[in-house]
Amino acid sequence: MVHETQDNKNTYKGNQAISDDYSDTGYDRGHLNPNSFQCSEGRTATYTLTNAAPMDACFKRNQWRKWEKNLRSFLRDTLSSDSGAATAFIVTGTVPNAHLRIPQKEISDDPERVTVPSHIWTAVCYEHRLDNRKSFSFGYIGENKPEGDISLMSVSDLNRQIKNLYRQHSEISIFVDDCFGDNNKLDKVKAEFQTLINLNQGVQMISAIQNTYLAVKSSIGSDSIPENKVKGKMTLKLAFDSMSTYHNVVENLKVSIGSACLITLVRDISGVSDAVECLLVPEKQKTAADGSQCLSVSESSNSCQCNTGGKIKHCCSTPCLYQDKLNSYRCYSGQTLIKCSPRYSLITYKGHRCKDDHPCATYGGNNYWCRTIAGSWDYCSPPLWKSKAINGKYCRNNHACAKYGSGSTWCYTDNKGNYGSCCTSDDCYSAQNGQTCRSNHKCGYHGKGYLWCYTDYDNNWDYCCKSCGL
């Protein structure tokens, strides 16, 4: 736990990795024991280099980070539902790549000495102390590269895969008797990770999209793509089977090739608006952070300023990306993190078509809207594909939580006209409107037809958005 200094790092690197080994390599220090699973001194300890393995920066920050976050939420909720009668054991490891080490000789005079893994894996054993039928295990493994796929499987299958990757003759056993591997709970676990399994398909799609996009761009023969060529040679239409896949893929496209994909069609599947089509266009245009058109842009190391003709507004120096913790979109204007309105749709919440040069955005207001090709204007659904109503149902994917001109936020939850007021939170101890549930009365139905909890010991109550049992 001693900090590196210029004097001691030469001594340390005889026995372990040092920070300089990772500099300019394209690899992040991937925590094997995740810091989000720890607190206090335990969290600090996870930042030591003995707990790190070189992970491809894109793989770590996108795929692996999302799986760690989902695992933490899944185990936390399951342990809570079992009221402390269970323990979760987690083992994480790597498969060394014998032919790849850092720092690379092209960028450093130091020897290549830190092995880069070809794969990262995690195994989970959930043991219920009172009822073995509630015990289960599973594992997942991912390839350490930008579009690396992550596969969910039983612990026994993970044992076999690691054995083959290690080229071992003897059997590998992560847990004794594979930790209740015969309890047939894998389907239940897959349901909890289904969104991320769908994301893997989207990640594979990104590589194909990038190749197509760059091939068309190359045929034009220009690094800066003129706007008048977007509608011609550079028009690429993409289709996604779900809004969640669309959301995750387009976030990566903003970063990887600097493009947005504007929704042009929302399809109804079995009564639920889920599949979408979009038009791939250059992300970087002369627009303010709120979507307003700029007459000119002035950038410095501290800020990005947009002249709209009547007002000077902030513009984005980086892509406008969704921030999970803030439940909204942010970008950097110079060195300052600001709110932003992503270019994401050409369809209003009523299904009207926006003008191509005026996609859905906030334009300085509190609602998403656009000017339509019919010569009028209409509200748009905000780009929040997982918003939820207080009846516990998710909003329609083309009608996320918003005011739509009314006094409070609401959404349609189906295509039959059913709707509900929107949640402000979605956990077991948070009631609607920001109130906290009593410690002994989690969110649930409690014999009613709606989700609720007591917020004090005087039997005052409020609506909830999540069913957490008794």
N, C-alpha and C positions, 0 to 999 in steps of 0.2 A: 504493500500500500504506500510505498515511498514514491514521490513524484520524480519523474525523470529530470535530470539536469545535464548540462553539457559535460560536466565532470564525471557523472556516474553512469551515463548511458552506455559508454564503451565497455564498462564492466558488466552491465546487465546483459548486453547482447551476446555475451559468451554463453549464456544459459537460457535465454528466452527472447521472444520478439520484442522490438521497441517500436515506438510510434513512427519513426522515420521509415521503417520497413514498408508502411502502407502509403506513404506520400506519393501522389501522382501515379498510382498503379491502376486506378479504376476499381479497386476493391475497398469495401468498407470493413470496419471491424465488427463482425457479426457476433452478437452475444449468444453463446450457447445456452447459458442460464439467463433467460430474458429479464431485463431490469424491471419490466412492468409486473412481473410476478413477485417482486420483492418490495421491501420498504426499509427506510432508515439505513443503517449500516450495511444491511444485506444488499440493498440496491446499489450503494456505493461500490461494494465489492464486485458487482457484476461488470464494472467498467475496467477491471484489470485485464491486461493483455493475455493472461493465462486463461481467461474465460472467452477469448475471442478467436474467431477463425475468419480468414479472408472470404468475404461474400461479395459476389458481383453486386455493384451498387444498385442497379435496376431491380434485380431479383430480391434483394434484401428489403428495399424501400417499398416495393409494390407487393409481390406475391407473398413472401415469407412474413412480412409485417402483418398483413391481413389475416393470415392463418394463425399467427400468435395471438392477435387480438381476439379472434373468434374463439380460440381454444380457452383463453382466459375467461371470457364471458360465459361460455358453455359450462366450464367446470365450476365457476362461481355460482351460477344459477342452480346447477345440479346439487352441489354441496349444500346450498341454502335450503333446497327442497327436502333434503334428507336430514335437516336439523342437527348437523354436526356428528351424525352417526357414521360418516364415511371419511376416507382419506384418499387423496389423489397423489399418485407417484408419477413423476415425469422424468424421462431420460432422453437427452438430446445428444446426437453425435454427428460425426462427419465421416465421409469416405475419402481418404487422401488421393489426390491425383499425382502419381509418381513422376509425371512429366511437366508439372507446372508449379513454379515457386515464385515468390516475390522477395525482395525487390528485383524487377527484371534488369538484366544486365544492360539493356539499352538506356536505362534512366539512372543507374546507380553504379558506383564502383564497388559497393559492398557485395558479397556473394549472395546468390539466390538461395535463401535458407528457410523461408517460411512456406510450408506446403499449402497450396490452394486446394480445397476440397472439390471433388467432382460432384458430390451430392451432400445434402444436409438432411438429417432425419430426426424425427421425434416419436417416442413411444409413450403411451399413457396407460397406467393401471389404476382403475377406480375400484377401490375395495370398500364394500359396505360391511361394517363390523357386526351387524345384527341379522342381515338377510343376504345371503350369498346370491340370491336371484337378482338382486339389484347391482351386483358387481359386474364390471365389464372392462374391456381393454380395446385399444386400437392404436394405429400408428399412421404416420404419413412421411413421405420422402419426396424431395424435390431436387432437380438438377440445377447446379449452381451456374446459371448463365442467364442472360437478359430475358429470354422468353422461356425460362425453365418451367417445366410442367411439375405440378405437385399432385401426388396420388395418395388417396386415402385407402387403407387396407387393414386387415387383421394383423395382430402382432406376429402370428406364425408366418404369414406371407412376408412381413417386413424382415423377419429373421432370415428367410430364404433369400430375399433380394439382397440383403447386406452380405450374406455369405457369398453369393455369386459375384457381387461387386468387389469384395475383398479377395476373391479367388481362394477362399479357405476350404480345406478338406474336412475339417471338423465342423460339427453343428454349432450354430450360434443361438443362444437363448437369452434374450434381454430380461425377461421375467420368469420366475419359476412357474412351470406349467402354463406359460403364456397368459397368466393372470385371468382366469375365468374366460378364456377365449372361446369356450364351448357354450357360452350363454346366449349366443345368437343375437347380440345387441348391435351389430354393425350397421344394420339398416336404419336404426334409430339415430345413430351417430351421423350417418350420411345425410339424414334429413337436416340435421343442425348445421352441416357444412355445405349444403346444396348450392348456396349462392356462390361460394368460393370455387366449388367444382365447376359451376357454369363459367366463372371468371377464367379458369384455366383455358376453356375453349376460346374465350375472348382474347387471351394473351397470345394464343397461337395465331389468331386472326390478325393481330397487330402486325406481325412480321410480314404476312402476305400483303396487307394494305400498304405498308411502307415500301415494299418492293415495287408494287404497282404504281404507287404515287411517284416514286423516284424515277421509274422508267418513263412515265409520261412527262415528268419535269425535264428529264434529260432530252427527250425528243423535241422539247421547245428550245432547249439550249440556252437557258437563262437561270441564274441563281435567284434573281428576284422575279417573282411571277406577276406580271401585270394583271390588274383587275379585269381588263377586257378579255383576257384569255381564260379566265376561270370558267366562264359560261360555255366556252367552246371546248378546246382541247383538254382543259384541266378538270372538267366535270367528272366526278366519280360518285356514283350512288352506292350506298352500303345498306344492307339489311341486317337486322338483329332480331333474334327470337324473343328477347325480353328487354325491358327497360333497364334492368340491373346490368345486363351484359353491355348494353349501349353506354351506360354511364361510366363503367369501368374502362372500357376500351377507349372512349373519346378523351377521357382524362389523360391516358397515356399518349394518345395521338397529339394532344396539345404540346406535350413535352418533347416527344420524339421527333415529330416532323413539323411542328408549328402550325397545325391545322385544326379547325373546328369542324364539326359535322352537324349541320342544321337539319332538324327533324322536318321532313316534308310529308310524312304519312304515318298515322297511328292506326294499326289494324285491331279489330276485335276478334279475340280467340276465346270461344266458349263463354262469351259474355263479359270477358275481362280484357281491357285494352292493354296489351302487353308487348306485342311485336311492333317494331318501328322501322322506318326507312329514313335515311338522312343523306344530305348532300355534303361532300367533303370540300371545304373551301379554305383558303389561307387564313390562319388565325390572326396574324399581325396585320391590322389595318389601322387607318387613322381614326381611332375611336377612343373616347374617354372611358374611364372605368365603369361608368353607368350606361355605356352603350351609345352615347351621343356622338354625332359625327364631328370630327375635328377639321378645322380649316388649316391648322398648322400644329406641329408638335415640337416642344422644346425639352430635351432630356439632359440631365446632369447626373453626377454621382449621387445626389441627394434626393432628386425628385424627377417626375415626368409630368409636364404641364401640357394641357390641351386647350387650344383656343377654339371655342365653338362658334365664335362670331359675336355672341352676346355675353359670354361668361368664360372665365378661365377655370378649367376643371382638372382634377388629377387624372392621369392615364396610367396604364400598367406597363412596367418594364419587364415583367415576367408573365407567363400564362395565368389566366384566372382559373384557379383550381378549388375544388371542394375541400373544406376543412372539416373533418369528422367531429372534432371536439367543439367547434363553434357552430356546427350545423348550418353553415353558410359558405359563401365563396369569398376568397381573398386572393390578392396579388400584391407584389411589391411595386411601389412607385419610388424608384430610386432605392433607398434603404428603409423606407417606411412601409409596413404592412397595412393595406387598406381594404375596405369592402369593394367588391366588384360585381358586375353583372355579366355573366358569361353569354356569349353568342351561342345559342343552342337550338332554337326552334324557329320555323317559319309557319307554324300552325297555332291559331288562337285556341282558347279553351272551348269555344263553340265549334271549332273545326274550320274556321275561315282561314284563307291563305294570306299571309303577310306579304308586303312588298319585299323583293329581294334585297333592297338596300336599307330595309328597316325591320330586322328580325326582332323577336321578343327580347325585351330588356326593360330596365327600370327607368332609364332616361331621366334620372334625378328625382323620381317619385318613390312611393312606397309599394306600388304594384307593378307587375310585369305586364306589358302591353305592346302593341305594334299598330302601325298603320296598315290597313288591308288593301288588297288590289281592287276591292270594290269602291275605294275612295273614302271609307270611313275608318274607324279604329275599333279595337276589341281587346279585352283582357286576355292574358296568357296564363297558363299554368306555370308556377315557378318550377325550376329544375330540381325539385326535391322528390325523388322517385320512391322514397320509403316513408312519406308522412302518414300520420295515423289519426283516426277520429276517436272520440271518447267512448264510442260503442265497442272499441277493441278491434275494429276492422281497419285495414289499410285503405288509404284513399286510392281512387282510380288513378292509374299511372298517367293519364292525361288530364288529371284534375287534382293536383296536390294542394295542400293547405294554403289558402290565401283569403283575402277579404272579398275579392271580386266585386268591389263597390259597396259592400255591406259594412256594418259596424264591427264585426268580429270575424276571426278566421274560421273557415269551414271547408268541407269538401264532399264530393259525391263518393260513395263507397261501392257503387255498382252502376250498371247502365239502366237501372229501373227507376232512377230518380231518388233513391234512398241517400240520405246525407247525414252528417253529424258535425258538431263543433270539433275543433281540432285539439289535439294534445299539445301541451307545452313540455312534457317530459314522458319518458317511457321506461320507468324502472319500478321495482317492487315497493318502494317507500316514498314515491313522489306522486301526489295527487294533482288533479287539474288545477290550474291557476297558481302553481308554485308552492302549494301547501305540502307539508310533510306528514306522512301517516304515523299513527301511533306505533311504537316499537313492537308491540305485540299484536298488530293488526295490519298485515301486509295487504297490498292491492289484490282484490279477487272479487268473485261474484257474491260470496257470503249469503247464498240463498235468494239473491235478487236476479233480475234479468239484465243487469248492467254491472260494470266493474266499478268498485268503490272501496273506500277505507275510512275508518274513524281517524280524525285529525287531532283529537284531544280526548280527555277522559270525561268530558261533559256530553259525549255522544254526538258532537258535531262531526259531519262527514263531508266528503267531496268525491267527485268522480275520479276514476283512474283510467289508465290506458293499457294495463298489463295484468294478466291473471297469474298470480304467484302462489295459489293454493292457500291453505290455512296457516 
